Amino acid sequence: MKRLPLWASNTLFLLLLASLITISAVSQTTSALGFYGRNVLVEGAVLGLALLFLCLFKVPVNSVGFVRVRPSLILTAAGLALSGYGLASGVNVLWNLFMRSLGAHFPQSGGLPLQGPLEIVLTVVCVALIPAFCEEFFFRGVFMRSCEPLGKWHAILLSGALFGLLHMQAQNLIAHMALGVVISYLVHRSGSLFVGMTYHGVNNLIAVGLSAAARSGTGPLQLGTPAPVFGTVLAALIVLGLSGLFFAGFMAVFRMLTGNRDSAPAAIKGGRLVLSSIPLFLALMIIGSVLTLGFFKAFGVLG
């Protein structure tokens, strides 16, 4: 199967990082883009750069993993996403409580535009559907496949971790990286991007639904409702336990429905690997700087 050279995919990641930082800087200096305009630009950069590199290196688009799978596998992926969201939420709550105990105060999200049916539909499209397609095409369809010569788990862990790091959100760092690794594993084992898109889309759709529930101002999801630390920790542990049980069950079903796709493409030699990794090292230095700045702000070091 033809794939991008590793140096090309690492360069692609570096260019995407530069594009996202530029879009973020522009959106902070002008309100002309708006929420939807910014999201469309971000996902356009994700998909556009991936397609550009595939064209430059003459890699067929149909080689990235658009493989049909049984409906049962899609439903299992959706179940994994539902239970996985509970796991990620529990981890995220504990992570933020731990950081808060150290004196960190992360900025609160401004929420999603969900005023009326039209905004809800647009938000679902821009937050759940488009990112599920574009980001899975980039990370699992293009990047992970180019990393497969490094070995199965190297490809899964690297593509998943970079997916989480590229969000550059210190308060959600662990959850995003775990999400990326899980989706990478599911796509690698099933051989289909549709599985990853399903998981990604359902995950983001749940986030939109919970944001809408919080905005409605009813029940335990009411915005601004204070919660005691002990109660929050207990609730997070319960959610982690229950979600973990369901996740393990769905994962067992998923493994039964899929065969083992372990393959052994030609390995990359040490010297070539170091040279190929230079763009990735540069990207990681930039991401590390952004995350460090975020932690400094959270701890009040920069005022």
Secondary structure as GFF3:
##gff-version 3
##sequence-region A 1 303
A	DSSP	alpha_helix	6	29	.	.	.	ID=ss1
A	DSSP	alpha_helix	34	56	.	.	.	ID=ss2
A	DSSP	three_ten_helix	61	63	.	.	.	ID=ss3
A	DSSP	alpha_helix	71	101	.	.	.	ID=ss4
A	DSSP	alpha_helix	117	123	.	.	.	ID=ss5
A	DSSP	pi_helix	124	129	.	.	.	ID=ss6
A	DSSP	alpha_helix	130	136	.	.	.	ID=ss7
A	DSSP	pi_helix	137	143	.	.	.	ID=ss8
A	DSSP	alpha_helix	144	147	.	.	.	ID=ss9
A	DSSP	three_ten_helix	148	150	.	.	.	ID=ss10
A	DSSP	alpha_helix	152	166	.	.	.	ID=ss11
A	DSSP	three_ten_helix	170	172	.	.	.	ID=ss12
A	DSSP	alpha_helix	173	190	.	.	.	ID=ss13
A	DSSP	alpha_helix	193	216	.	.	.	ID=ss14
A	DSSP	three_ten_helix	219	221	.	.	.	ID=ss15
A	DSSP	alpha_helix	229	257	.	.	.	ID=ss16
A	DSSP	alpha_helix	270	276	.	.	.	ID=ss17
A	DSSP	alpha_helix	278	298	.	.	.	ID=ss18
###
